[in-house]
């Protein structure tokens, strides 16, 4: 350890060292349940790089550190349940945001510049090399999710004023939603089969679309089954729709590198815009045809 490292700097180096050790353990855990040999080789290359970084920091701190156990558990399970690309990118993004100033540090530790380059460029290229099969079907999920949000939110908003009966609204919504889910799944099957790229299997794509649609239908209709006041149920449904849009766009922003804010606002404005128009149509229909339920 060199003499001009202050106690404050050493503290920061120990944090960086501990982050590297944590990432190493996460990647080792991931490699145990990865079956794809290509992905396993990429992960092992990242492990090798992280081990080299940890050794550099240790050569200056003169100490061994233990990993953050909660982070190891968290990121390992995020990868297990939400996908390899999402979990890894989320972890790496968090570590970069907490990174030290490599430019200033390079005056004291020459290797800092090399570490910065490898963290920001080489590692990013390695992560992009990962083949994450579920992401190939992200478009199918988007289709099912977005169509269900736009269509069913609009239908429920219109029915809220048109029928004003929570159980009846839920019944019509379920029938409409399930029928639309099968329709969308069938359309996605035919569309994918027509494209014929080979990367996406038509049956799998249609299943992703159908499941995304049905799960969204259940989430949006549930308030009408639990709350008797249709206006409160509609407000909860819209809240759920916003949460679904936010969660999904956050996932895609991390996994695909998209702009969260832009895509979130775009999807939100479409869904709520259709819901508002349907709500007005329901109001007009109710009074024009004098519907009382």
C-alpha positions as CSV (number, residue, x, y, z in Angstrom):
1,X,0.0,0.0,0.0
2,X,1.5,3.4,-1.0
3,X,1.9,6.1,1.6
4,X,-0.1,9.0,0.1
5,X,-3.5,7.2,0.5
6,X,-5.4,9.1,3.1
7,X,-7.8,7.4,5.5
8,X,-10.8,8.9,3.6
9,X,-9.5,7.6,0.3
10,X,-8.7,4.2,1.8
11,X,-12.4,4.0,2.9
12,X,-13.6,4.7,-0.6
13,X,-11.2,2.1,-2.0
14,X,-12.4,-0.5,0.5
15,X,-16.0,0.2,-0.7
16,X,-14.9,-0.3,-4.3
17,X,-13.1,-3.5,-3.4
18,X,-16.1,-4.8,-1.6
19,X,-18.3,-4.0,-4.6
20,X,-16.0,-6.0,-6.8
21,X,-16.0,-9.0,-4.4
22,X,-19.8,-8.8,-4.2
23,X,-20.1,-8.8,-8.0
24,X,-17.7,-11.8,-8.2
25,X,-19.9,-13.8,-5.9
26,X,-23.0,-12.8,-7.8
27,X,-21.5,-13.9,-11.1
28,X,-20.3,-17.2,-9.6
29,X,-23.8,-17.9,-8.3
30,X,-25.3,-17.1,-11.7
31,X,-22.8,-19.3,-13.5
32,X,-24.0,-22.3,-11.5
33,X,-27.6,-22.2,-12.9
34,X,-26.8,-21.0,-16.4
35,X,-27.1,-23.8,-18.9
36,X,-26.2,-21.9,-22.1
37,X,-22.4,-22.5,-22.6
38,X,-22.0,-19.2,-24.5
39,X,-23.5,-17.2,-21.7
40,X,-21.4,-19.2,-19.1
41,X,-18.2,-18.3,-20.9
42,X,-19.1,-14.6,-21.0
43,X,-19.9,-14.7,-17.3
44,X,-16.6,-16.4,-16.5
45,X,-14.7,-13.8,-18.5
46,X,-16.5,-11.0,-16.4
47,X,-15.6,-12.9,-13.2
48,X,-11.9,-13.0,-14.3
49,X,-12.0,-9.3,-14.9
50,X,-13.7,-8.5,-11.6
51,X,-11.2,-10.6,-9.7
52,X,-8.3,-8.7,-11.3
53,X,-9.9,-5.4,-10.2
54,X,-10.5,-6.6,-6.7
55,X,-6.8,-7.7,-6.5
56,X,-5.7,-4.2,-7.6
57,X,-7.8,-2.5,-4.9
58,X,-6.5,-4.9,-2.3
59,X,-2.9,-4.2,-3.2
60,X,-3.6,-0.6,-2.2
61,X,-5.8,-1.2,0.8
62,X,-3.8,-4.0,2.2
63,X,-7.0,-5.6,3.5
64,X,-9.4,-8.4,2.6
65,X,-13.1,-7.6,2.6
66,X,-16.3,-9.6,2.7
67,X,-19.1,-9.2,0.1
68,X,-22.4,-7.5,0.8
69,X,-24.5,-10.5,1.6
70,X,-27.9,-8.9,0.9
71,X,-26.7,-7.6,-2.6
72,X,-25.5,-11.1,-3.4
73,X,-28.9,-12.6,-2.5
74,X,-30.8,-9.8,-4.3
75,X,-29.0,-9.7,-7.6
76,X,-28.7,-13.5,-7.8
77,X,-32.5,-13.9,-7.4
78,X,-33.2,-10.9,-9.8
79,X,-31.3,-12.8,-12.5
80,X,-33.0,-16.1,-11.6
81,X,-36.6,-14.7,-11.8
82,X,-36.4,-11.6,-14.0
83,X,-33.7,-12.6,-16.5
84,X,-30.0,-12.5,-17.0
85,X,-29.6,-9.3,-18.8
86,X,-31.9,-7.3,-16.5
87,X,-30.3,-8.5,-13.3
88,X,-26.7,-7.9,-14.5
89,X,-27.4,-4.5,-16.0
90,X,-29.2,-3.3,-12.9
91,X,-26.3,-4.4,-10.7
92,X,-23.7,-2.8,-12.9
93,X,-25.7,0.4,-13.2
94,X,-25.9,0.7,-9.4
95,X,-22.2,0.2,-9.0
96,X,-21.3,2.8,-11.7
97,X,-23.6,5.4,-10.0
98,X,-21.6,4.8,-6.8
99,X,-18.2,4.8,-8.5
100,X,-15.3,6.9,-7.4
101,X,-13.7,9.7,-9.5
102,X,-11.3,7.6,-11.6
103,X,-9.8,10.7,-13.2
104,X,-8.6,12.1,-9.8
105,X,-7.7,8.7,-8.5
106,X,-5.4,8.0,-11.5
107,X,-2.9,10.5,-10.2
108,X,-2.4,8.3,-7.2
109,X,-3.3,4.9,-8.5
110,X,-2.2,4.5,-12.2
111,X,-4.3,1.3,-12.7
112,X,-7.5,3.3,-12.0
113,X,-7.7,4.4,-15.6
114,X,-7.5,0.8,-16.8
115,X,-10.2,-0.3,-14.4
116,X,-12.4,2.6,-15.6
117,X,-12.0,1.6,-19.2
118,X,-12.7,-2.1,-18.5
119,X,-15.7,-1.3,-16.3
120,X,-17.3,1.1,-18.8
121,X,-16.4,-0.4,-22.1
122,X,-15.1,-3.9,-22.1
123,X,-17.6,-5.1,-19.5
124,X,-20.5,-3.4,-21.3
125,X,-19.5,-5.2,-24.5
126,X,-19.4,-8.5,-22.7
127,X,-22.9,-8.0,-21.2
128,X,-24.2,-7.2,-24.7
129,X,-22.8,-10.5,-25.9
130,X,-25.2,-12.4,-23.5
131,X,-27.9,-14.2,-25.3
132,X,-31.1,-13.8,-23.2
133,X,-33.8,-15.8,-24.8
134,X,-36.8,-14.2,-23.0
135,X,-35.7,-10.8,-24.4
136,X,-36.3,-12.2,-27.9
137,X,-40.0,-12.3,-26.9
138,X,-40.1,-8.9,-25.3
139,X,-42.0,-7.5,-28.4
140,X,-44.7,-10.2,-27.9
141,X,-45.0,-9.2,-24.2
142,X,-45.3,-5.5,-25.2
143,X,-48.0,-6.4,-27.7
144,X,-50.1,-8.2,-25.1
145,X,-49.5,-5.8,-22.3
146,X,-50.0,-2.6,-24.2
147,X,-53.1,-3.8,-26.1
148,X,-54.7,-5.0,-22.8
149,X,-53.9,-1.8,-21.0
150,X,-55.2,0.4,-23.9
151,X,-58.3,-1.7,-24.8
152,X,-59.4,-2.9,-21.4
153,X,-58.8,0.4,-19.5
154,X,-60.9,2.1,-22.2
155,X,-63.6,-0.6,-22.0
156,X,-63.8,-0.4,-18.2
157,X,-63.9,3.3,-18.2
158,X,-66.8,3.3,-20.7
159,X,-68.7,0.6,-18.9
160,X,-68.3,2.4,-15.5
161,X,-70.6,5.2,-16.7
162,X,-72.6,3.1,-19.0
163,X,-73.6,0.3,-16.5
164,X,-72.6,1.6,-13.1
165,X,-72.7,-1.9,-11.6
166,X,-69.3,-3.3,-10.5
167,X,-70.1,-7.0,-10.9
168,X,-71.7,-6.5,-14.3
169,X,-68.7,-4.4,-15.4
170,X,-66.3,-7.1,-14.2
171,X,-68.3,-9.8,-16.0
172,X,-68.3,-7.9,-19.3
173,X,-64.6,-7.0,-18.8
174,X,-63.6,-10.6,-18.2
175,X,-65.5,-11.9,-21.3
176,X,-64.0,-9.1,-23.4
177,X,-60.5,-9.5,-22.0
178,X,-60.3,-13.3,-22.4
179,X,-61.7,-13.2,-26.0
180,X,-59.3,-10.4,-26.8
181,X,-56.4,-12.3,-25.3
182,X,-57.0,-15.4,-27.5
183,X,-57.5,-13.1,-30.5
184,X,-54.2,-11.3,-29.8
185,X,-52.3,-14.5,-29.2
186,X,-53.6,-15.9,-32.6
187,X,-52.7,-12.7,-34.4
188,X,-49.2,-12.8,-32.9
189,X,-48.8,-16.4,-34.0
190,X,-49.7,-15.6,-37.6
191,X,-47.6,-12.4,-37.6
192,X,-44.5,-14.2,-36.2
193,X,-45.0,-17.1,-38.6
194,X,-45.3,-14.8,-41.6
195,X,-42.1,-12.9,-40.6
196,X,-40.2,-16.3,-40.5
197,X,-36.9,-14.9,-39.1
198,X,-36.3,-18.1,-37.1
199,X,-35.2,-16.2,-33.9
200,X,-38.7,-16.2,-32.4
201,X,-40.9,-19.3,-32.4
202,X,-44.5,-18.4,-33.3
203,X,-46.1,-20.6,-30.7
204,X,-43.9,-19.3,-27.9
205,X,-44.5,-15.7,-29.1
206,X,-48.3,-16.2,-29.0
207,X,-48.1,-17.7,-25.5
208,X,-46.1,-14.7,-24.2
209,X,-48.7,-12.4,-25.8
210,X,-51.7,-14.3,-24.4
211,X,-50.3,-14.6,-20.9
212,X,-49.3,-10.9,-20.8
213,X,-52.8,-10.0,-21.9
214,X,-54.6,-12.2,-19.4
215,X,-52.5,-11.2,-16.4
216,X,-53.1,-7.6,-17.3
217,X,-56.9,-8.3,-17.6
218,X,-56.9,-9.9,-14.2
219,X,-55.1,-7.0,-12.6
220,X,-57.4,-4.4,-14.1
221,X,-60.6,-6.1,-13.4
222,X,-59.8,-7.1,-9.8
223,X,-60.9,-3.8,-8.3
224,X,-64.4,-4.2,-9.7
225,X,-64.7,-7.6,-8.0
226,X,-63.5,-6.2,-4.6
227,X,-65.0,-2.7,-4.5
228,X,-68.7,-2.0,-5.0
229,X,-68.3,1.7,-5.8
230,X,-67.6,1.8,-9.5
231,X,-65.8,5.1,-9.5
232,X,-63.4,4.1,-6.7
233,X,-62.9,0.8,-8.6
234,X,-62.1,2.8,-11.8
235,X,-59.6,5.0,-9.9
236,X,-57.9,1.9,-8.5
237,X,-57.8,0.3,-11.9
238,X,-56.2,3.4,-13.5
239,X,-53.7,3.4,-10.6
240,X,-52.9,-0.3,-11.3
241,X,-52.5,0.5,-15.0
242,X,-50.0,3.3,-14.2
243,X,-48.0,1.0,-11.9
244,X,-47.9,-1.8,-14.6
245,X,-46.8,0.7,-17.2
246,X,-44.1,2.1,-14.9
247,X,-42.8,-1.4,-13.9
248,X,-42.7,-2.7,-17.4
249,X,-41.0,0.3,-18.9
250,X,-38.5,0.3,-16.0
251,X,-37.7,-3.3,-16.9
252,X,-37.3,-2.6,-20.6
253,X,-35.3,0.6,-19.9
254,X,-32.7,-1.5,-17.9
255,X,-32.7,-4.6,-20.1
256,X,-32.7,-2.9,-23.5
257,X,-31.2,0.5,-22.6
258,X,-34.2,2.5,-23.6
259,X,-35.2,5.9,-22.2
260,X,-37.6,5.1,-19.3
261,X,-39.2,8.6,-19.2
262,X,-39.9,8.8,-22.9
263,X,-41.5,5.4,-23.2
264,X,-43.3,5.6,-19.9
265,X,-45.0,8.9,-20.8
266,X,-45.8,7.7,-24.3
267,X,-47.5,4.5,-23.1
268,X,-49.2,6.3,-20.3
269,X,-50.6,9.0,-22.5
270,X,-52.0,6.4,-24.9
271,X,-53.6,4.3,-22.2
272,X,-55.1,7.2,-20.2
273,X,-56.1,9.0,-23.4
274,X,-58.2,6.1,-24.6
275,X,-59.6,5.6,-21.1
276,X,-60.7,9.2,-21.0
277,X,-62.3,9.1,-24.5
278,X,-64.1,5.8,-23.6
279,X,-65.3,7.3,-20.3
280,X,-66.9,10.3,-22.3
281,X,-68.4,7.9,-24.8
282,X,-69.9,5.8,-21.9
283,X,-71.4,9.0,-20.4
284,X,-72.9,10.0,-23.8
285,X,-74.3,6.5,-24.4
286,X,-75.9,6.4,-20.9
287,X,-77.8,9.6,-21.4
288,X,-78.6,9.3,-25.1
289,X,-80.1,5.8,-24.7
290,X,-81.3,6.4,-21.1
291,X,-79.6,3.3,-19.8
292,X,-80.3,2.4,-16.2
293,X,-78.9,-0.7,-14.6
